[in-house]
Amino acid sequence: MTYDSSSTRADAPPASTPEGVFRQGIDLLLAKRFDAWIDLWAEGGVMEFPFAPPGAPCRLEGKAAVSAYMTAYPDHIDLTAIP
């Protein structure tokens, strides 16, 4: 299920709420719609990896940095569910 502004399900949070944007992002990642997922990010957004292995970044700052780092994620991991 996609949580967007056109959703008519009563239990779907509005896309304009933090929960709605989060759920929409999860749906986009699972659908491997990376470009649409990146579009949800604010220009100054920050992504942190508190358990990053040595040599990997612990923090990405800015939409461009997140996009550059995550572009190939579908080639490295096949997400089928995020409980």
C-alpha positions as CSV (number, residue, x, y, z in Angstrom):
1,M,0.0,0.0,0.0
2,T,1.3,3.4,-0.8
3,Y,0.6,6.2,1.6
4,D,0.1,9.2,-0.6
5,S,-2.4,12.1,-0.8
6,S,-4.6,10.0,-3.1
7,S,-5.1,7.2,-0.6
8,T,-8.7,6.6,0.4
9,R,-8.1,4.1,3.1
10,A,-9.3,5.3,6.4
11,D,-6.3,3.9,8.2
12,A,-3.7,5.4,5.9
13,P,-2.0,8.4,7.6
14,P,-2.0,11.6,5.4
15,A,1.1,12.0,3.4
16,S,1.5,15.5,4.9
17,T,2.2,14.0,8.4
18,P,5.5,12.7,9.6
19,E,4.1,9.2,9.9
20,G,2.6,9.4,6.4
21,V,5.9,10.5,4.8
22,F,7.7,7.8,6.7
23,R,5.3,5.1,5.6
24,Q,5.4,6.4,2.0
25,G,9.2,6.2,2.2
26,I,9.1,2.6,3.4
27,D,6.7,1.7,0.5
28,L,8.9,3.4,-2.0
29,L,12.0,1.5,-0.7
30,L,10.2,-1.8,-0.9
31,A,9.0,-1.0,-4.4
32,K,12.6,0.0,-5.4
33,R,11.4,3.4,-6.5
34,F,14.6,5.1,-5.4
35,D,14.1,8.4,-7.3
36,A,10.7,8.9,-5.7
37,W,12.2,8.0,-2.3
38,I,15.0,10.6,-2.7
39,D,12.3,13.2,-3.6
40,L,10.9,12.8,-0.1
41,W,14.2,14.1,1.4
42,A,14.7,17.7,2.5
43,E,17.8,19.4,1.0
44,G,19.4,19.5,4.5
45,G,18.3,16.0,5.5
46,V,20.7,13.9,7.6
47,M,21.0,10.1,7.5
48,E,22.9,8.4,10.3
49,F,24.3,4.9,10.5
50,P,25.1,4.3,14.2
51,F,26.4,0.8,13.6
52,A,28.4,1.5,10.4
53,P,31.3,-0.9,9.8
54,P,34.9,0.6,9.8
55,G,35.5,2.6,6.6
56,A,31.8,3.3,6.0
57,P,30.2,6.7,6.7
58,C,28.4,7.2,10.0
59,R,26.6,10.3,8.9
60,L,25.5,11.7,5.5
61,E,24.5,15.4,5.4
62,G,22.3,16.8,2.7
63,K,19.9,15.3,0.1
64,A,22.7,15.0,-2.5
65,A,25.0,13.0,-0.2
66,V,22.2,10.6,0.7
67,S,21.3,10.2,-2.9
68,A,24.9,9.5,-4.0
69,Y,25.4,7.0,-1.2
70,M,22.0,5.2,-1.6
71,T,21.8,5.1,-5.4
72,A,23.0,1.5,-5.7
73,Y,21.2,0.1,-2.7
74,P,18.8,-2.0,-4.8
75,D,21.9,-3.7,-6.3
76,H,23.2,-4.6,-2.8
77,I,20.2,-5.5,-0.8
78,D,16.7,-6.9,-1.7
79,L,14.3,-5.6,0.8
80,T,11.0,-7.5,0.9
81,A,9.6,-6.2,4.1
82,I,10.3,-3.8,6.9
83,P,8.4,-4.8,10.0
